[in-house]
Amino acid sequence: MPNNLLNEREFELVNIVGAKLGANQRDLSRHMNLSLGMTNMLLRRLVTKGYIRIKQLDQRKVEYLLTPKGFAEKMRKSVNYTLKTINSIGLIKKNILKVLKDLHADGARKFYVLGESDLGGLIEMTLRENFKQDCVHVHVQEISSAMMDGVILICREDAQVPMGLKSVNMIEELAKDEELVRNG
């Protein structure tokens, strides 16, 4: 790894220093679950690379501050993480749409979205964007026998679907996608 790039531990330390979560090396080592010696070594490495500077407050106390280079790196990595997350959400929506199109092709027109989650929100968004003309969806927290007229789209781990009700575990369906697993 080139000397100027940050590894994950170094970046974690830059984030902690940038958020002012550690007043001293002991606090920083506790936050990172590292030994004091390892924390000291990482701090010295980050000072050498120019990401952090040390300000002497008095004879015993120091303050760790991000340099402009440290702020820039924190921002660059945050933007990259955000772009990767947006890409992942796009892949998830694409796979949700595939599942929904298959169900629609099989005649499903009523969907019950089970579970309070971001996944449930993505499913509802995908239904609104692609099937608003001839499909109905209802967000539910519990399964009832009245749901025989539709498909239950499960968005939580603990759901138990009674026999006779049609359901799709969306978490399991999305977990099958190799591209999501590779990029996630």
N, C-alpha and C positions, 0 to 999 in steps of 0.2 A: 504494500500500500504506500503510495507516495506520502512523503512527510507532511504535506500541507492538508491532506484530507482527514476528516474526523471519522473515527470508528464509532460504533454505537454508544459505548460507555462515555467517550469524550463528548459526544453530542448530548447525551443525557445530562452530563455535568454542565455543559454550556446552558442548557435549558433551565437547570436548577439555579445556577448563578444568575441567569437573566431574569428569572422570576423572583429573585432575592429570597429563596426558600432556605438558604443555609447561611447562618451568620459566621460560622467558623468551620474548620476542617472536620471537627467531630460531628456537627450537624449535617454537613455534606455527606460524610461517610454513612451516617444513619439513613439519610434519604435514599442513598444509592445501594444500601446494604453491602457495603464494601469495607474492607479493613482501612484503618487510618493511614497505613503505609501506602496502600494502593491508591487511595484518594489523593494523598500527597504527590505521588508519582504522576497521576493524571493531571493534577493542577499544574505541576511544573512543566509537563509536556505541553499543556494548553497555553501557558505563559510563553514558552519557547516558540510555539507556532504563531503566537500573536493574537489568540482568540480571547484571552483573559489577561487582565492586569491586576496587580496586587497593590492596594493602597494601605500604607502603614498608618493606623489610627493612633496608636501609642506603642509603648515598648512591647506589649504583649498581644495587642489586638491588630488584626488586619481585616481589610474588606476586599472581597473579590468582585471585580467589575468586568462586564463584557466590553471589549474594544469594538470600534466600528467594524472591524473584520469579523468579530464574534457575532455581532448583531446581523451582519450581512449573511453569514453562514446559517444562522438560525432561521432567518427569513427564507433563504434559498431552499433549505431542507423542508421547511413548512409548506412552501409553495409546491414542491415536488410531491410531498405527502398528500396534499389536497388534490392535486391533479390525478394522482394514482387512485385516490378514493373516488373521485368523480368518474374515472374510467371504470372502476369496479361497480359502481352503481349502474352505469350504462349497461355493463355486461349482465348484471342481475335483472334489470328491466327487460333486456332482450330475451333472457331465459324465461322470465315470468310470462312474457308475451307468447313464447313458443308453447308453453304449457296451456295457457288460456286459449290459444288458437286451436290446439288439439281438442280441448274440451268443447269448444264452440262447434268444431266440425262434427263432434259426436252428438250434437244437439243440446248441449247445456246452454241455458239462457238465464238462469238464476244462480247467483253465487253468494254464499255466506262466508265472509272473511272473519275467521275465528282468531281472536287474539289482539291484544293491545301492543303493537310493536311497529318499528320502522318498516319491517317487511310488509306488514299489513297495509301500511300507508302506501308503499310502492305498488302493491297489488291493486289497491283501490285506484291509484293514479293511472295505472296501466289499463284497468277496465274502463275508466272514464275516457281516456284518450283514444282507445281503440274499439270499444264496443258500446258506445253510448246510445246507438240507435235501437238495438234489439236485445239488450241485456240489462238485467237488474242486479245490483249488488247491495248487500246489507252487512253492516259491521255488527258482529255479535260477540258476546263474552262467554256464552254457554251454549251447549248443543241441546236441541230439543227434537222431539219426534216430528214436529211440524216442518222440519227441514227436508222432508222427503222429496219436495218439488225442486230441489236444486243440488248444487255441489258445495260441500264444505271445504274451503281452502284453509288448511291448518297452518297457523303462523306462530305456534308456541309448542314447546317441547312436551308438555304434560297432557296433551289432549287425548282422550279416549273416545273413539267414535263407536256408537252402538251399531250392531249388525243391521243391515238393511239401508243404511244411509250412505250415499256416495260421497267420498271425500278424497282429497289429495293433500298429502303432507308436503307443503311447499318447501320446508326446510330440507327435507330429504331429496326432493326433486332438484333443488338448486345445488345441493352437495354433490350430485352426480356429474355436474358440468366440469370437465377437465380444465377448461380455460380459466374458470373462476378459481379453481383450486390452485392452478399455477400462478395466477396473478394476485391472489388474495393473501 
